[in-house]
Amino acid sequence: MIQGTCSNAGKSILTAALCRILLQDGLSVAPFKSQNMALNSFVTPDGLEIGRAQAVQAAACRLEPDVRMNPVLLKPSSDTGSQVIVMGRPVGNMRVREYMAYKPQAFARACAAYDSLADEHDVMVLEGAGSPAEINLKQHDIVNMAMARHAQARVLIAGDIDRGGVFAALVGTWELLDPWERDLVAGFVLNMFRGDALLLESALTYVTERTGCPFYGVVPYVSGLGLPEEDSVSFKEALRGSCGGMPESVWPQGMLEAVLVDLPHISNFTDVDALRAEPDVRLRVAGTAEALDACGMPHLLIVPGSKNTLADLAALENSGMGARIRALAGAGCPVVGICGGFQMLGTSVTDPHGVESGARSREGLGLLPVETVMGRHKTLARTAGLHCDTGCRVSGYEIHHGSTTANGPVRTVLRDDSGAPLGLGDTDGAVWGTYLHGIFDEDDFRRAFLDALRRRAGLEPVGRVVAPYSIDGALDRLAAVVRNSMDMTALYRVLGL
């Protein structure tokens, strides 16, 4: 089990790396995280919702995502409340105290899911959450040491040395663990190191002598891996100043300028991962009216998904972003809305049952003649279809409560394989929206879409796929880095393999 001294210490990435290494070494391996708090989610082939990180880890194992890999998913809808999803289905919106009372039931479901999945594989690689030393939360733990004890897992505690203070964090974590928790810890891993590892020897020796736990490796900082980010903060930091992996100082001429609208409750932000990997696309993030103004007249504006569409609509209007978005669209800037972003582009969003928030209705941005009504039932589906203009295949997944219908003239931009609309746009097709997450992942459609933007801007189309989108190669590269920087022989010995 990979735990960490803090959130975003690299637990998800290290888990994925170890999954791929074990697979490469001929073992049947599966990932597991009993409880994940994330707005970035994925739909399994049987229409159940899990965290996107576990879907990536499943890909590292070359397995289809399975709801048992992430039996409990929390999707925050406010500062104090979340939608609680158990075994892929919502069980309700809960505030903190409500969820604390529910946790024993959630843990029982998580343990049953783990036992079932573990019976089918040689090795399980578990991921913790936050820190195991959160002393105000330990009595309610269902994801760190309590889960490790149930699974009889050996624990590696990872620390992000790039943040600073990592040795104090490792020793402090150790000091705050109970004796039975310490018995589960096999050792430590340093992550995100830049420099010569020989400079660390005295510190590693000190920490080992202080705790009795050895270090299993020092993993270097690796940029541009090409894997989806789990945390929106890290994702947005990666976008600032990014362009096909190149620094801003060497951005070439003839680029497409794309802007992602930041939202307070942004979800499934990795929908743009395939776009930012394209060498002719400069993708930026804008979270304020001033930041959007600084982007000038982009070739594309993307309004992403949201876990609280009505609250984010209010935030856009109150910040002046809504007016800027309407002005850009009015000046001819193409606008694409995905899921919650699609809902926001319409004339109104109504939530009669309070599914997402206390608000019941709000006017939309008014860029599409469509209206959305939130329902109690959540649509979870893997979907495929065609882009009507080009005939290119599209595929992805749907996660939404709302149903969106036209209340004026629209054109169908995308159709599913049964012929039903998958995306609706205005009459000239410059503004359109869809519920399909992962819409840009198909190489041929993405290139055709980008070339249409290039022609619209008077730029020469590329005419062929130049950046095939796949995370499999990235997982192999990650596994090679981690294998070379960790003592895999010692780790196998700890696992009894």
Order of alpha helices (4+ residues) and beta strands (2+ residues): beta-alpha-beta-beta-beta-beta-alpha-beta-beta-beta-alpha-beta-alpha-beta-alpha-alpha-beta-alpha-beta-alpha-beta-beta-alpha-beta-alpha-beta-beta-alpha-alpha-beta-alpha-beta-beta-beta-beta-beta-beta-beta-alpha-alpha-alpha
